[in-house]
Amino acid sequence: MAWRDDDAVDAWLRRVRPRLTETDAAQHRRVLADIRNRGYGAWRFGDAHAALHDRLAAVLASVDTSEQVARQLSTLMTMVTLESVTGVLESKLASTEFVVLPIFGRDGQPAYQIEIHLARPETLTLSDLDAALSHARQLLAAAVV
């Protein structure tokens, strides 16, 4: 959505259920602007929810749930515990869990995206990350038909 026009973003935000407050919608717009400005999104699990996310993952691993139920619960938990650090990546790189890199098609819109988990972000510099993502984008963009 970060590369869509304002009308498309507004329509997307209006479709969210339960309905977003104006404050929540404004926060989503800020995150989209941060992603557009940086060229990719960066995420971490919020401090308040990291332990809850870990506990849920442990519970799902220990109970006999179907793969589909486990995947849906994990997706839901991830959605409510994620925090965008895209706009403040310079100060939050060490706690960043993953980045989402769009690969653009010929129409200037993301044709697909890749999620890259950072194994040791404490040893990673922002310039190294940017260089690696730029290289990955070049390699993958060549494959977009």
Sequence and secondary structure as in RCSB ss.txt:
>XXXX:A:sequence
MAWRDDDAVDAWLRRVRPRLTETDAAQHRRVLADIRNRGYGAWRFGDAHAALHDRLAAVLASVDTSEQVARQLST
LMTMVTLESVTGVLESKLASTEFVVLPIFGRDGQPAYQIEIHLARPETLTLSDLDAALSHARQLLAAAVV
>XXXX:A:secstr
 TTS HHHHHHHHHH SS   HHHHHHHHHHHHHHHHHSSEEEEE TTTHHHHHHHHHHHHHS   HHHHHHHHH
HHHHHHEEE GGGHHHHGGG  EEEEEEE TTSSEEEEEEEE S GGG  HHHHHHHHHHHHHHHHTT  
